[in-house]
Amino acid sequence: MVSHDLDRSLGLYPTMMISMGAMIGSGIFVLPALGFKKAGPAVILAYVLSALVVLPAALSKAEMATAMPQAGGTYLYIDRALGPLFGTIAGIGSWFSLTFKSAFALVGLGSYLLLFAPIAEGAIKIVGLALALAVIALNTTGTELSGRVQAIIVTLVLVGLTGYVLNAGLQVDTGSYTPFRTHGSTGVITAAAFVFVSFAGVTKIASIAEEVENPGKNLPRAIIGSMTIMTLIYIAVVAAIVGLADADTLIHGGPDGGASLTPMADGADALFGGFGVAIISSIRLTSGSAPRVTRCC
């Protein structure tokens, strides 16, 4: 029996929600337009390709987390295999990756916040930093409370995304999908490299293995289950975005004529009328308030 110092308070559902919460964010609210600029409608395939690339890592993390259900994740595994020096390097690398991913998520959050409320750009940075501090404070209260909050927020976001996709099914323009591969196979691979980060959160769940009930069963189920669900959601939402939004808006609707940073909102009027942008922005802000529960080392 493996000894541990932390309480195993997370069941299967909150563990899955933590994993999915780490994946929901800029990967679905910002990156589709960047991927569309590289691959056209075939950005849908780019998400599938990214999922296939991440799958071996997810399966490996599930195996390692089951064998060593302790806090630390990548740091722990490399420390056991190669020693403390390499483990420390891996831990610092994981910390930096989470920092950059969080910063990118806050940038996307600011773009949707501008649509929701007419505030100054300087205020967006302050709001983003305040939100980051609030998430940090929530994480310090313990994983059990953070997991419950995450489960509630992610569930609400998933309901909103499902509504977006179902409504889009009645409004999409099928002509938006032709030609499908506007930049050939190279474009799909390039787009996959951009959207790859969308699935990064699935492997982070291993870092809280010490706080998961019955980790031998719940961790593999949470990792594989969350990745499967998110892959389907990514495909459906990106297909809806491509079918709803104007291609030129996706490619040139962002700052300085670059790719749009608010692709889900670009076609929202067709779904929800005049309140479309506000509804999509609310969903984005809700997802941005979800805490990212991690245990680096």
C-alpha positions, 0 to 999 in steps of 0.5 A: 500500500502506498503511503500518502500525506494528502487526503484522497477526496476527489472522485471520478467526476471532479477529477474528470472536470479538473482535467477538462477544465485545464483543456477548456480555454483558449484552445477552443475560444481563441485557437480555432481562428489561428488554425483556420488561417493555416489550414482553412476548414481542415482545421477540424482535422488539425484538432483530430491530429493533435488528439492522436499525437497527445494520446500516447502521452495521455496513456503513458501518464495514466500508467505512471500515475496508476503505478505511482499515485503521488503528487508531482506528476512529471517531476516525480516520474523523472526524479525516480528515473533519472535523479533529483537534478533532472527531476528539478529541471522537469519540474521547472519546465512544467511550471513554466509551461503552466505559466505561459499557458495561463498567460495565453488564456488570460489574453484570450479572456481579455479579448472576450471581455472587451466584447462583453463590457466596454472597458479600457485595455489597461483595465483588462490586464488588471482584471486578468491579474485579479482573476489569477490571484483569485484562482491562486487563493482558491487553490490554497484552500485545498484540492477538494474545494477547488475540485468542487468549484471546477466541477460546477464551472466546467459543467456549466461551460459544457452545457453552454458549448453544447447549446452552441453546437446544437443551435449551429447545426440549424444555421451553418452554411455548408458552403463554408466547408469548401474547399476543405483543405485550402492549404493542403496537408502541410496546412493541416500539420502546421495548424495542428502544431498551433492547436496542440496546446489545447490538449496539454491539460489532460496530462497535468491531472497526474500531478494531483494523483495523491488526492484522487480516490481509488487512483488505480481506476479513477485516474485512467478513466478520468484521463481517457474519458476527459480526452475523449469528451474534449476531442468530440467537443473540439471537433463539434465546436470548431466545425460550428465556428467554421460553418457560422463565421465569415472566413475573412473575419476569422483570418483578418478580424483580429488586432492589426489585421491578424487572425480573430481572437474571438472566433466563437463570437464572430458567428454568435449573432446567427445563433442567439440574435443580438445577445449572441456576443454577450452569451458567448462572452459570458461562457468564455468568462465563466470558463476563465474563472475555473481554477487550474488545480496542479501540484508541481512537486 
